Amino acid sequence: MSDIQKIGSAGSVESNDCLVTISASDHLEVEIQSIVDAFFHDQIEKVVLDTLKEKGLNNVKVSLQDKGALDYTIKARLLTAIERMEAK
Amino acid sequence: MRRSLLFIPGNNPAMLQNADVFGSDAVIFDLEDAVNVLQKDSARNLMHCYLETHPNQPMEVVVRINGLDTDYYQKDLELIVSDNIDSIMLPKARVVYLNQLDEMLTKIEKEKKMKKHIKVLPIIELAVSVLEVEEIVKCPRVDGVLLGAEDLTSDMEVTRTKAGVEIEYPRARIAMACKAYQIDAIDTPFTDVNDYEGLLKDALHAQELGMNAKSAIHPNQLDTINKVFLPTEKQITWALRVRQATKEASEKGLGVFSLDGKMVDKPVMERAEKILMKAEKFGAI
């Protein structure tokens, strides 16, 4: 899949949720800010990378502000952000 | 057979992650009224990912999709219908929509090679749906009907009150239709989540009219609803005595007999068995 030069965002900064923003880039970059970063940084990053791989996206920048979201919430918000980016 | 059904907004991660601990017989994940039109895609994806990671829930899993008169229902069905849910709740139900929904579900079940046969819970929230309810209960997959009083009173241009006089007729008509076809008659939610006395009164009245379950919009309403729609200890004791006396009478070749000076015949025996069936299902005996 070709990388798209647009931006998509989904989610919120409410408790148990996360706000995900994705945009096209010339390389893969994942930026995570989390209230549980000390314990779950690697786990959150893995969910993001697995989801990007599933969607065939290599050159994108993902910014994630996490407020304690579970894995399925992170994945869902990222999927929505990707769909919104692709729709623009 | 249900007593309580709890609505949970489909785009609220904090509530989703606790959905299985509230103690309702069914959870209704809402993609319709509880979700802003700009967040329909987000809610749908959240529900999909949640359901994928929660395949075996301890309660019935119902998803309220968007109505068949909107642009959202097809995507809802495509993404949400799977073996991880039990039922679809259809807002603003009409016979024509229920037949369309049945066709779409049949197609999806076949394409996804599903093991489950998805049930449908229509919401009666239009005046015309009240008039159609005798046909709605006969539609394929329908195994319960919910009264949606907020939209119905809006359609009727009447004020919604706690006393509920304005919904007396639809409540009775829905209960009658459901009982005629032995499916669940599910009462409308009580919308004041801080008025527990009002909730109790409202639930008891719905039960008197023949409703056998009630929907809730807050977990704190569940205890009251579960108690109201469960047979009382006195009813269970009576039903157990009827069952024992029926057995003894049958051994003597009697079809009708007397218990505590009152006649017990087939309808009374059936009533006792219904009470015991419900009590057994919900662990009261």
Interface residues (C-beta under 8 A of the other chain):
Chain A: A10 G11 E14 S15 N16 D17 A69 L70 D71 Y72 T73 K75 A76 R77 L79 T80 E83 R84
Chain B: P13 A14 L16 Q17 D41 S42 N45 L46 H48 C49 Y50 E52 T53
